[in-house]
């Protein structure tokens, strides 16, 4: 589920990708370390795929939207605190130029 507060940023990104059809976007999903590792891998994939589907629905070329998912393998914060776990539950997007 994409949070409501993410829609304006995603809409802006989709509009940019429509204007720049030669750009690729790497979409990488992540989770915290709560739960099973395999479950977290699936969850991170679903997060990435949800963003890809949303951007595609807004006109971005889905062939240029690349999905990766890492589960709990690449934390950016401490998983021992709720604040840290919240930061680790994320989708990162990187524009790739050719």
N, C-alpha and C positions, 0 to 999 in steps of 0.2 A: 504494500500500500504506500503510495506516495503521499507525503504530508501536504496539506493545503498550502502551507507557507512556501513550499518548493515550486509550485506552479508558475508564479511570475518569472522566476529565474529560468526555469525550463522552457517557458514560452519564448523568452528572450534568446536563449541559446538555440532553440529550434529555428527561429526567424533568422538568426545569423548563419546557421548551417544551410538554410535555403538560399541565402544570398551568396554563400561561398560553397558551391556544390563540389568543389575540388578538395575540400578539407575532409579529413576523417576524424572521427571522435572515438577515443578509447573510453569505454565505460567499465569501471572496475568496482565490484561489490565486495563488501567486507562485513564482518560480524564481530561481536565480542566473543569471549571464550565460555559463555554459559551454555550448557547443553552439550550434546554429542558433536564431535568434530564433523562427522558426515552430515548431520542435520544442518550444521552451520554452513557447510559448503553449499548445500542445496538452497538455503536461505539467501546466501550471498549471490548465487546465480539468479534467483528469482528477483532480487533487488535490481540487479543489472538489467535483466530482461524487461522489467517493468519500465525502467527509464528508457530503454531502447524503443519499446512499443509506444510510449508516450511521445517521444520525439518524432518517431515515424508517423504517427497520427497527425502531428502538427506540420508535416510536409518534409521532414528531413529524410534524405535517401538512406533507407535501412541497410543498403549494401555497403555504406560507408560508416556504419555504426558498429564498432567492434566491441564485443563483450568479453570480459574476463571476470573471474571470481576467485576469491582467495579465502573465504571463510574467516577463520580466526588467525590466519598465518601472518598477517601484516598489521599488527596493532599500532596505533599512533599515540595511545595513552595507556595508563595503568589499568588493567582489568580487575584490580583488587578494589576499586571504588566504583560506585554507581556513575559518577561523573565521567570517569575514564571509560567505562563500558559504553556509555552513551556516545562518546566521541568515536569509539571503534565501530559502532553500527552506522555505516555510511556507504555512500556511492561516490566515487571520485571520477571526474571526467577530465580528459586531457585531449586537447585538439592536436592532431598530427598533421603537419604540413608535408607536402610532397615536393 
